[in-house]
């Protein structure tokens, strides 16, 4: 089942049966969490797509020369190219680390909220 299907089933179950036990809520929260994790785009794929997009922009702007306009000469761009390449590499690594950190923080926060059952009750309240 997909994340959306499990979430919908959980909300409908809580609406239909109400709160009857902490175990039932924990069971639903566990299923929701596992399905959310299963549907996440793998970290390696995100990093590859990010790197591809940034390198593509670098190629278009610097290598092909689209950046050469107005007051910026081809000579200036060629002179700065090694520094721009180093900055691109630094930004790729930094972006990948930031994505990883944000995913970990979001996962930790979700687990903390799971403990309180907050997510599921908010969804049920919105549906009512």
FIBA-456709 format. One record per residue (C-alpha): residue in one letter; x, y, z. Coordinates in nm, 2 decimals, padded with zeros to 4 digits. Example, Ala and Ser with C-alpha at 12.3 -4.5 7.8 and 13.67 -1.06 7.14 Angstrom:
  residu      c1      c2      c3
       a   01.23  -00.45   00.78
       s   01.37  -00.11   00.71
//
This chain:
  residu      c1      c2      c3
       x   00.00   00.00   00.00
       x   00.11   00.36  -00.06
       x   00.17   00.62   00.21
       x  -00.15   00.80   00.11
       x  -00.36   00.48   00.12
       x  -00.23   00.39   00.46
       x  -00.28   00.74   00.59
       x  -00.64   00.74   00.46
       x  -00.71   00.40   00.61
       x  -00.57   00.52   00.95
       x  -00.78   00.84   00.95
       x  -01.09   00.65   00.85
       x  -01.03   00.38   01.12
       x  -00.99   00.65   01.39
       x  -01.30   00.83   01.28
       x  -01.50   00.51   01.27
       x  -01.37   00.35   01.59
       x  -01.26   00.66   01.79
       x  -00.97   00.63   02.04
       x  -01.00   00.29   02.19
       x  -00.64   00.22   02.28
       x  -00.29   00.36   02.27
       x  -00.17   00.04   02.10
       x  -00.41   00.10   01.80
       x  -00.27   00.45   01.76
       x   00.09   00.33   01.79
       x   00.02   00.06   01.53
       x  -00.12   00.32   01.28
       x   00.17   00.56   01.35
       x   00.42   00.28   01.30
       x   00.26   00.18   00.96
       x   00.24   00.55   00.85
       x   00.61   00.61   00.94
       x   00.73   00.29   00.77
       x   00.53   00.37   00.45
       x   00.66   00.73   00.45
       x   01.02   00.61   00.48
       x   00.97   00.35   00.21
       x   00.85   00.62  -00.04
       x   01.13   00.86   00.02
       x   01.35   00.92  -00.27
       x   01.69   00.76  -00.19
       x   01.95   01.01  -00.07
       x   02.20   00.90  -00.34
       x   01.94   00.98  -00.61
       x   01.87   01.32  -00.47
       x   02.25   01.39  -00.46
       x   02.29   01.27  -00.82
       x   02.00   01.49  -00.94
       x   02.13   01.79  -00.75
       x   02.48   01.75  -00.89
       x   02.35   01.70  -01.24
       x   02.14   02.02  -01.22
       x   02.42   02.23  -01.07
       x   02.68   02.10  -01.32
       x   02.43   02.16  -01.61
       x   02.38   02.52  -01.50
       x   02.76   02.57  -01.47
       x   02.81   02.42  -01.82
       x   02.55   02.65  -01.97
       x   02.66   02.96  -01.80
       x   03.04   02.93  -01.78
       x   03.16   02.67  -02.03
       x   02.92   02.76  -02.31
       x   02.96   03.13  -02.23
       x   02.60   03.23  -02.15
       x   02.74   03.43  -01.86
       x   02.93   03.65  -02.11
       x   02.70   03.95  -02.13
       x   02.72   04.32  -02.07
       x   03.02   04.40  -01.86
       x   03.15   04.04  -01.82
       x   03.40   03.94  -02.09
       x   03.49   03.59  -02.20
       x   03.85   03.66  -02.08
       x   03.72   03.74  -01.73
       x   03.50   03.42  -01.72
       x   03.79   03.21  -01.84
       x   04.01   03.35  -01.58
       x   03.76   03.29  -01.30
       x   03.66   02.94  -01.43
       x   03.89   02.74  -01.19
       x   03.76   02.94  -00.89
       x   03.40   02.90  -01.01
       x   03.45   02.52  -01.05
       x   03.59   02.49  -00.70
       x   03.29   02.69  -00.57
       x   03.06   02.46  -00.76
       x   03.22   02.15  -00.61
       x   03.20   02.31  -00.26
       x   02.83   02.39  -00.31
       x   02.74   02.04  -00.43
       x   02.90   01.89  -00.12
       x   02.74   02.15   00.11
       x   02.39   02.10  -00.05
       x   02.42   01.72  -00.02
       x   02.51   01.75   00.35
       x   02.23   01.99   00.42
       x   01.97   01.76   00.25
       x   02.10   01.47   00.47
       x   02.09   01.68   00.78
       x   01.73   01.80   00.71
       x   01.61   01.45   00.64
       x   01.76   01.33   00.97
       x   01.61   01.62   01.17
       x   01.27   01.57   01.01
       x   01.29   01.19   01.08
       x   01.38   01.26   01.45
       x   01.10   01.51   01.49
       x   00.85   01.28   01.33
       x   00.95   01.01   01.58
       x   00.92   01.25   01.87
       x   00.57   01.35   01.75
       x   00.48   00.98   01.70
       x   00.54   00.92   02.06
       x   00.27   01.17   02.14
       x   00.04   01.06   01.85
       x   00.01   01.42   01.74
       x   00.02   01.36   01.36
       x  -00.27   01.12   01.34
       x  -00.50   01.32   01.57
       x  -00.44   01.64   01.37
       x  -00.54   01.46   01.05
       x  -00.85   01.32   01.22
       x  -00.95   01.66   01.35
       x  -00.91   01.81   01.00
       x  -01.13   01.55   00.84
       x  -01.40   01.59   01.10
//
